């Protein structure tokens, strides 16, 4: 979790998915966890770096409609960067139901 929050934002989604199954781990989840550690070992020189110029805050967001056909809920994600380095990001499954991509984007604007 420290790596995800403080240095390696690119593993946030896989950590989110794997952390949902921590109470019932089996060999498939352990294999996935070791793949994440292998990825981190191979890319040890990568990380968050902040530059002095240009000091601009940028933000991006997106919503995907109906990620699961059983519940019609969508996933909302956003990322903000400052000086070329990521300072905030999230990916969350919403509690409300949307029936189209446009409706999910309107709901995102209201959040």
N, C-alpha and C positions, 0 to 999 in steps of 0.2 A: 504494500500500500504506500510506503514512503516513496519508493521509486516512481510510482504512478503519479502521486500528487506533487512531488518536489522536483523531479528531474526528467521523467520519461512519460509525457502525456500521451504518446502514441500507443501505449499499452492499456489505456483506460478502459476501452470497450471489452477487451478480453478478460481483464481483471474483474470487471463488473459481472460478466457472464459466469466466470468461474467461481466468484464469491457467493453466487446464489446456491451452490451445491456443497458448501463446506461441511454441512452436517451429515452428508451421505456420500462421502468420497468413495470412488471405486477406481479400478485400474485405468479406465479411460480418462478420468479427470486428472489422475496423477501424470499420465502421459502428456496431457495438455499443459499442465503446470511445468513439467520439465522442458517442454518445447518453448514456453515463455522464458524460462531461465536460460535456455540455449540461445534464444534470440538476444537476450540481454548480454550474454557473454560475447557473442559475435559482434555486437554493435556497441561495445563498451566506450568507444570514443565519441559516440553521439550523445547529445544532451541539450539542455536549454542554454542559449547564449543571447545576451542582450547587447545591442549595439548602441552607440551614442547618437548616431545620426541615421535616418531621421527619427526623431522621437514622436511617433504617431501611434495613437491607439486605434486599432482596427477590430471590428467585430463581425462575425459571420454566424448565421443560424440556418437550420433546415429542419424540416419535419417530414417523416416518411409515413405514408398512409397505410394502414392495415398491415402491420408487420406479422400479425398472427391471425390466421383465418378463423380461429375459434372465438376471438373476442373483439375483433375490429378496432383494437386500440393502436395508437401510433406512438412512435418514438420521436422525441424532440431533442435536438442537440444544438449546442452553441460553443463558440470559441472566441476569446478575446486575446489580442496580443498587444504588447507595448514595447516599442523599441526593437521589434523583430523577435521577441521571445514571448511565449505563451504565458499569460498570467491567470486565466480562468477558463475552464471548460467543463462541460457536462453533457451527459446523454441520459435521458430519463424516459421511461415508459409512462405515458399519461394515463390517468384514471378515467377520462371521458372517452366516448366513442365518436369517431368521425367516419363519414360515409364517402368522402372524396378527398383528394389531395388538396383542393382549394379550401375545403372546410377545415382541414387540419392546420393549414397555414393561417387562416383567420383566427383559429383558437390560439395559435402560438402568439399572434399579435396581441391578444387580450391578456396573456399571461404575464 
